Amino acid sequence: MTIEIKKTNPRATLPVYASSLAAGADLYACTAGEVRILPGETALIPTGIAVAIPAGYAGFVFARSGLSVKMGLAPANKVGVIDADYRGEILVSLYNQSGQVRSVCHGDRIAQLVILPVETALFKEVDELSDTARGAGGFGSTGK
């Protein structure tokens, strides 16, 4: 699959897969300088790129495990969704869940982009749903 990418900032770095079997391609910060994120705060970090996701797919912005575990920086919305019809710059909302001020600089790897197929559902209202063993059991109903 080929994904068309446009640099919205000439200093931007294109996404890169860190290994041949990586599911996500690293997204890089494209900032004018250091962005300091206070504990408990969120900052929108520009990537300087826009993508053309093909119809039938979406781009999903996930945390980089090292950044989230070691530095406490992860996407504020947990998983960002880039719809196939969005053509604006990808911005990553990084939330500082650590107890220390964290910094993001130009060229830092800040998230990863995974391209996945998606289905568009037709929603049909009904009076009853089919029964299952779980039924309406919610949070924790299936055990630990």
Secondary structure, DSSP 8 states (H G I E B T S, - for coil): ---EEEESSTT----EESSTT-SSEEEE---SS-EEE-TT-EEEEEEEEEEE--TTEEEEEE--HHIIIII-EEETTSSEEE-TT--SEEEEEEEE-SSS-EEE-TT-EEEEEEEEE---------S-----SSTT--TTTT--
